[in-house]
Structure formats: structure tokens, C-alpha cells
Amino acid sequence: MKIPFYKYQGAGNDFILIDNRELGIDHHQPELIERLCDRRFGIGGDGMMFLQNHPDYDFEMVYYNADGQPSSMCGNGGRCIVAFAKFIGVIDTKTEFLAVDGPHTAKVSDTGDWVSLHMIDVDHIETDGDAYVLDTGSPHYVKMVNGLAGKDVYHDGSAIRNSHSFKEKGINVNFVEPMVEGFFVRTYERGVEDETYACGTGVTAVALAMAKHQQQKGHITTPIKVLGGDLSIHFDYDGKVFRNIYLDGPAVQVFGGEVEL
Ligand SMILES: N[C@@H](CCC[C@H](N)C(=O)O)C(=O)O
């Protein structure tokens, strides 16, 4: 059976999207998803999403990593599926949808290629030596480094992700270096098992961890540069809980087509 798909990218974090409202595709097919996400034998993507009907929300986001396994929240995926929902006429410029970590609200620009996504509150942040460990919908490790542009993120990220502490459940590893304004971040993603060009829950984790590290409080806006572009996070922090967290950035349709399932 040939089914229509679309490819989106949010700051270079790229996804295959399928409107599954009427198709009723059984998406629990790890081998199929892994093949479609493969950059040589498939369409290519860091992940794949199914937009589904939900009785209480505009739609439901079902997310799989490129390894074909269902995973926790994908921030850039969330922004891309909102742009997709506008493209297929499910929403206009505002939405409330359901994802794996609960309900999210979002706004999409009239042009359909810029999305601001409300992320979950974060009230827990741990340290591991000089690194921070926190969950922004997905689990993240945040480590400050020097010389990030020349770092072997695949090697060093994979070593942390596969270390004794994190091997079983996995973790996404973000390396961060301050810039004149904001931060430069590179991420090794669990489930892709490689460096990606951006990670939305990852840059969110970095923004929160850096606010704690720098003992900032109040309303904070953090611009972040990633390999695939620029993202921005703003939130409120009272020294204990991070609230009203928004992840803003581009969400762009790259192409569409049909694929044999
Ligand atoms: N790219 C995503 C994160 C996707 C989930 C991650 N790979 C995991 O398994 O935790 C993002 O933009 O947040």
C-alpha cells in the first residue's frame, strides 16, 4: 500500500510525518520505521511521527526515534507536527495537542513555519560531577565544555550515554559552550545514537541548567545556536521550579511524497 508522507525539519532535526487520522496505520512496526528513517535505504529522518485523532485534543502526537522505538517527548518534533497540523487544516494558529508527556499548547505563525511550543514544568535537576541531569519531557545530560566546535560529540556523547549510570534507559547528551549572547549546543541523541543537528528538549534542558548554574531567577530568555540553526527558550524560574517554558524556532516542510509500506 502506498501512503502519503511529509518530511519536516526544525533547526535541522528532521522527521517523517504521516497523517494517520483516516489511514489507521498500525504504527507499532519498529523495523518499518527504522527503514523509513534510514538515510540510504529510506526517506531519512531523526524520527517519525503519526498525527492521530484524539477525542479531547486537536490531535495526538505519536513519536518514534530513528531506531524504530517509541520514545519520550521530542521538542522539535512537537514543533514540526504543529506546523504539519496547520498545513493539513487540523488547526489554525493555536492548538492544544496530546503528546507522550501530556498536553501541550503551541502557536504557529501565519506563514506556518515558526512554532512556539509550551513545554512541561521542570522541578527536579540533579548534578553528576560538574554536569546537570534533568528531564524536560526526555532525559538529558548537560555538560559545559571548551572548544565545542572541534569536539568529537559522537565519541564523547556515546561514551556518556553508554556509561554504567545511563546505559539501561539511555540519555541524550548535550555539550554546551557560552557565546556572547546565549549558548552553542551540540547533542548526541538517544535512539538516533548519533549527533543530530538540533534537539528541542535538549536545548530546553541546557537553558534551564545554565539558569541554575548562573543562579539566575525571574523571566529568562536564552538564545541557543545549534548545528542546524537557532532556537530560543524562555521561562520563569523562582529558584526551585521552572514554569511557563516555551521552545521557539523554525519548523519547515522540506518535501512530501508517497511511500510503499
Ligand atoms: N530530538 C528530540 C528528542 C527526541 C527524543 C530523544 N531522541 C530521546 O529518545 O530521548 C527533541 O527535539 O527534543
The ligand as a Tripos MOL2 file, in Angstrom:
@<TRIPOS>MOLECULE
LIG
   13    12     1     0     0
SMALL
NO_CHARGES

@<TRIPOS>ATOM
      1 N1         15.0000   15.3900   19.0290 N.3       1 LIG1
      2 C1         14.1300   15.4150   20.1160 C.3       1 LIG1
      3 C2         14.3070   14.3910   21.1910 C.3       1 LIG1
      4 C3         13.7540   13.0670   20.7140 C.3       1 LIG1
      5 C4         13.7580   12.0170   21.7760 C.3       1 LIG1
      6 C5         15.1410   11.5700   22.1050 C.3       1 LIG1
      7 N2         15.8500   11.0360   20.9980 N.3       1 LIG1
      8 C6         15.0360   10.5290   23.2260 C.2       1 LIG1
      9 O1         14.9080    9.3350   22.9670 O.co2     1 LIG1
     10 O2         15.0350   10.9460   24.3920 O.co2     1 LIG1
     11 C7         13.8390   16.7950   20.6020 C.2       1 LIG1
     12 O3         13.8240   17.7220   19.7680 O.co2     1 LIG1
     13 O4         13.5180   17.0010   21.7720 O.co2     1 LIG1
@<TRIPOS>BOND
     1     1     2 1
     2     2     3 1
     3     2    11 1
     4     3     4 1
     5     4     5 1
     6     5     6 1
     7     6     7 1
     8     6     8 1
     9     8     9 2
    10     8    10 1
    11    11    12 2
    12    11    13 1
@<TRIPOS>SUBSTRUCTURE
     1 LIG1         1 GROUP 0 **** ****
